[in-house]
Amino acid sequence: MRDAEPMPYERYLPWKRWVEIGFWLVMIGGNCLGNSVVALMDLRRRGSDIPAWEPALWEASSALMWLLLILPGMAWFTRRHPFQWGG
């Protein structure tokens, strides 16, 4: 008798970590890019002489802190204290 084919979630499990890492990199990278463009547009509208690389550096440093401190901290906390529905 032939083994049953794995369910879609079972096929996804070996790739789960890489998919989640890719998701966070794309989301935070897109946020960084969007925020940099908006900050630059605001500075140009006000006639500021700040160079274009400064808002990009501000946003990149914020994105780096998200990736290095906040997301691992959230992962640690939710592993230590998992969410529970009910008492």
N, C-alpha and C positions, 0 to 999 in steps of 0.2 A: 504494500500500500504506500502511496506517495504522501510525503509530508505536506501539510497544508501551507499555502503561501503565507508569508508574514503579513500582518496588517500594515497599513501605511505608516502608522506611528512607530511600529517596530522597525521599519526600514529607515525611518528618520532618526532614530536614537543614536546611531553611530556618528551622525553629522550634527547632532544637536549643539554641541559646544561651539563648533565653527560657525554655525548659522547664527547663534546668539552673539558671538563676538563680532561677526560681520554686521549684524543688525545695529549694535551699539556704535560701531565705528562709522557706519553710514549716517546714522541719526545725528550723532554728535558732530561729525564732519559737515553735514548739511547745515546744522544749526550754526556752527562756527562761520561758515561761508556766508550764510544769510545775514547773520548779525554784523559781520564785517562790512558787507555791502551797505546795509542800512546805516551803520555808524558813519561810514565814509560819505554817504549821501547827505546825512544830517550836517556833518562838518562842512561839506562843500556849500550847502545851502546857506549856512551862517557866515560863509566867507573866511573860515579858519585856514590858517597856514600850516596846519598839522600835516606831515607827509602821509601818503596813503598806506605805508607799511605799519604805522602805529596802531590804527584800529584793528588791523589783521593780527598784529602781535598781541593786543589785549584779548581778543577773542580766542586766539590759539592757546594762550596761557590758561584761560578759563576752561577750554575744552580739555586741555591736558590734565588739569586738576580733577575734572569729572572722571576721566579715564583712569587716573592713577590713585585717587583717594576716595571719591564719593561712591562710584559703582562697586569697587571691591568692598568698601565698608558696608554698603547696603547688602551685598551678597553674604558677607559674614554674618551680619545681624539677622537676616531672614533665615539663614541656616541654624543659627543658635536659637532664635525665637520664631519658629514658623507660624505663619498666619493660620488661625483656626476659626472655623465657622461654628458658633455656638460655644457652650461652656466647656 
